[in-house]
Amino acid sequence: MKFPQWIGLAALGAAVVLLWTLKDVLIHLFAAVVLAMALCTLVGTLRARWPIPRPVALLICLVGLLVIIGLGAAVVVPPFTSQFHQLLLQLPAAAGELKTLAINAINVISGWVYGSGASGSWSDRLFANGVTSLPDSSTLASGLGGGLQSLLGLAGNLGSGLVQLLFVLAVSLMIAVQPNAYRNVAILLVPSFYRRRAQGILDQCGNALSSWMVGVLISSLCVALLAGIGLSLLGVKLVMANALLAGLLNVIPNVGPTMSTIFPMAVALLDSPWKALAVLGLYVIVQNLESYVITPSVMHHQVKLLPGLTLTAQFVFTVVFGPLGLLLALPLAVVLQVLIREIVIHDMFDRWKSEGRLRLSRQSTP
């Protein structure tokens, strides 16, 4: 390699190190971009129906969002908080019921295999070193609350969290006010011969993000509604808390639906084991409806991501960026899919393929 090539390689390495050092800032910038895209989608929908100036449309959207959030907090949050507290109180009793069912199942299987006399001693030896008595529900509920507070404390103190939130909100509002200006700044960072192509790629990324956000919002509402109706028909308690958890956790693919199944199954297990199995079947049906019927129907420009790639993106982005990377794993994967498809495949690999065919045809021509 020549000296200019070594200089370029060193500059590339320094850029990678710099980006890795600023990874926390970059993930917060991406969160601001995602939030700004949500605002731009609302503003675009409003301006498509009524020809009003962009600042006025943005102000109307912000006021509407604040009103909706305030009404939701006043109407939904108090009963949800009460039911979620009751849900936490019932988890220890559900754990005890699950342990009893496990002991009975082990005794039955041991009786079939070794005879009726060996079943009790076998289960006693298995649970000899375990917990013989469960503490009361209030103690475990307070312990769960303390554990949740400890987990939240790992993300940083309250001051840094508020600063990060204000940073994301401020940047998202600035982008939403003048999205074209910030897009032009991003395009200016690209070489001049590629700027027109870069503009088209950025438009595709924006359309993909808008499609994903609309699809996730509608699918989460449908999941919460279907889960609430199904739990009401099954007679499971704490319907509102479990339905809202199902809708909120639906934003996190793969991991979220699994977590949302634990709470209603724990509540149903206190009534009868068959009801817990019925809740599991209900959530499997709801998630299949969401994956194969609801999401393809609400997305005009479908964002097709393979489940294996989605799970891999969640794991990688969580390791690199932490809990925020898990929340933003799917929009990151959507943007990376567009960039890889348009830049790497279309602009690089397809071009090399066409140039290689042209070179071979020239060599074969006498």
ChimeraX attribute file (.defattr): number of C-alpha atoms within 10 A of each C-alpha:
attribute: neighborCount
match mode: 1-to-1
recipient: residues
	/A:1	5
	/A:2	6
	/A:3	8
	/A:4	9
	/A:5	10
	/A:6	11
	/A:7	11
	/A:8	11
	/A:9	12
	/A:10	12
	/A:11	12
	/A:12	12
	/A:13	12
	/A:14	12
	/A:15	12
	/A:16	12
	/A:17	12
	/A:18	11
	/A:19	13
	/A:20	13
	/A:21	11
	/A:22	11
	/A:23	14
	/A:24	15
	/A:25	15
	/A:26	14
	/A:27	20
	/A:28	21
	/A:29	16
	/A:30	16
	/A:31	23
	/A:32	23
	/A:33	22
	/A:34	21
	/A:35	20
	/A:36	23
	/A:37	21
	/A:38	21
	/A:39	22
	/A:40	25
	/A:41	20
	/A:42	19
	/A:43	24
	/A:44	15
	/A:45	12
	/A:46	17
	/A:47	16
	/A:48	10
	/A:49	8
	/A:50	10
	/A:51	9
	/A:52	13
	/A:53	10
	/A:54	17
	/A:55	13
	/A:56	12
	/A:57	20
	/A:58	22
	/A:59	13
	/A:60	15
	/A:61	17
	/A:62	16
	/A:63	12
	/A:64	12
	/A:65	13
	/A:66	12
	/A:67	12
	/A:68	12
	/A:69	13
	/A:70	12
	/A:71	12
	/A:72	12
	/A:73	12
	/A:74	11
	/A:75	11
	/A:76	15
	/A:77	13
	/A:78	12
	/A:79	14
	/A:80	20
	/A:81	13
	/A:82	12
	/A:83	18
	/A:84	18
	/A:85	14
	/A:86	16
	/A:87	20
	/A:88	20
	/A:89	19
	/A:90	19
	/A:91	23
	/A:92	20
	/A:93	20
	/A:94	19
	/A:95	15
	/A:96	14
	/A:97	18
	/A:98	16
	/A:99	14
	/A:100	12
	/A:101	13
	/A:102	13
	/A:103	19
	/A:104	15
	/A:105	13
	/A:106	17
	/A:107	22
	/A:108	15
	/A:109	14
	/A:110	19
	/A:111	16
	/A:112	12
	/A:113	11
	/A:114	11
	/A:115	12
	/A:116	13
	/A:117	11
	/A:118	14
	/A:119	20
	/A:120	16
	/A:121	12
	/A:122	17
	/A:123	17
	/A:124	13
	/A:125	10
	/A:126	11
	/A:127	12
	/A:128	11
	/A:129	8
	/A:130	9
	/A:131	9
	/A:132	8
	/A:133	7
	/A:134	11
	/A:135	11
	/A:136	11
	/A:137	15
	/A:138	13
	/A:139	12
	/A:140	18
	/A:141	19
	/A:142	13
	/A:143	12
	/A:144	15
	/A:145	14
	/A:146	12
	/A:147	12
	/A:148	11
	/A:149	11
	/A:150	11
	/A:151	11
	/A:152	12
	/A:153	12
	/A:154	8
	/A:155	13
	/A:156	11
	/A:157	10
	/A:158	11
	/A:159	9
	/A:160	11
	/A:161	13
	/A:162	12
	/A:163	11
	/A:164	14
	/A:165	14
	/A:166	12
	/A:167	16
	/A:168	22
	/A:169	18
	/A:170	14
	/A:171	17
	/A:172	24
	/A:173	20
	/A:174	13
	/A:175	21
	/A:176	24
	/A:177	18
	/A:178	13
	/A:179	16
	/A:180	11
	/A:181	11
	/A:182	14
	/A:183	14
	/A:184	12
	/A:185	10
	/A:186	14
	/A:187	18
	/A:188	13
	/A:189	9
	/A:190	14
	/A:191	10
	/A:192	11
	/A:193	8
	/A:194	11
	/A:195	16
	/A:196	12
	/A:197	15
	/A:198	20
	/A:199	16
	/A:200	12
	/A:201	18
	/A:202	17
	/A:203	12
	/A:204	16
	/A:205	19
	/A:206	20
	/A:207	18
	/A:208	21
	/A:209	24
	/A:210	22
	/A:211	19
	/A:212	23
	/A:213	20
	/A:214	18
	/A:215	21
	/A:216	21
	/A:217	17
	/A:218	16
	/A:219	26
	/A:220	23
	/A:221	17
	/A:222	19
	/A:223	27
	/A:224	23
	/A:225	18
	/A:226	22
	/A:227	27
	/A:228	22
	/A:229	14
	/A:230	19
	/A:231	24
	/A:232	15
	/A:233	9
	/A:234	15
	/A:235	13
	/A:236	21
	/A:237	17
	/A:238	22
	/A:239	19
	/A:240	21
	/A:241	24
	/A:242	27
	/A:243	24
	/A:244	21
	/A:245	24
	/A:246	30
	/A:247	26
	/A:248	18
	/A:249	20
	/A:250	25
	/A:251	19
	/A:252	19
	/A:253	17
	/A:254	15
	/A:255	14
	/A:256	17
	/A:257	22
	/A:258	18
	/A:259	14
	/A:260	20
	/A:261	20
	/A:262	15
	/A:263	22
	/A:264	27
	/A:265	22
	/A:266	23
	/A:267	24
	/A:268	24
	/A:269	22
	/A:270	19
	/A:271	15
	/A:272	11
	/A:273	15
	/A:274	11
	/A:275	20
	/A:276	22
	/A:277	14
	/A:278	16
	/A:279	24
	/A:280	18
	/A:281	13
	/A:282	18
	/A:283	24
	/A:284	15
	/A:285	14
	/A:286	20
	/A:287	21
	/A:288	12
	/A:289	16
	/A:290	21
	/A:291	13
	/A:292	10
	/A:293	12
	/A:294	20
	/A:295	22
	/A:296	16
	/A:297	13
	/A:298	17
	/A:299	19
	/A:300	14
	/A:301	14
	/A:302	14
	/A:303	19
	/A:304	10
	/A:305	13
	/A:306	9
	/A:307	11
	/A:308	10
	/A:309	12
	/A:310	17
	/A:311	16
	/A:312	14
	/A:313	19
	/A:314	25
	/A:315	15
	/A:316	15
	/A:317	21
	/A:318	17
	/A:319	12
	/A:320	16
	/A:321	17
	/A:322	15
	/A:323	14
	/A:324	16
	/A:325	23
	/A:326	21
	/A:327	19
	/A:328	22
	/A:329	23
	/A:330	23
	/A:331	20
	/A:332	20
	/A:333	19
	/A:334	18
	/A:335	19
	/A:336	13
	/A:337	16
	/A:338	18
	/A:339	18
	/A:340	13
	/A:341	15
	/A:342	17
	/A:343	15
	/A:344	13
	/A:345	13
	/A:346	13
	/A:347	13
	/A:348	13
	/A:349	13
	/A:350	13
	/A:351	13
	/A:352	13
	/A:353	11
	/A:354	11
	/A:355	12
	/A:356	12
	/A:357	12
	/A:358	12
	/A:359	11
	/A:360	11
	/A:361	11
	/A:362	10
	/A:363	9
	/A:364	8
	/A:365	6
	/A:366	5
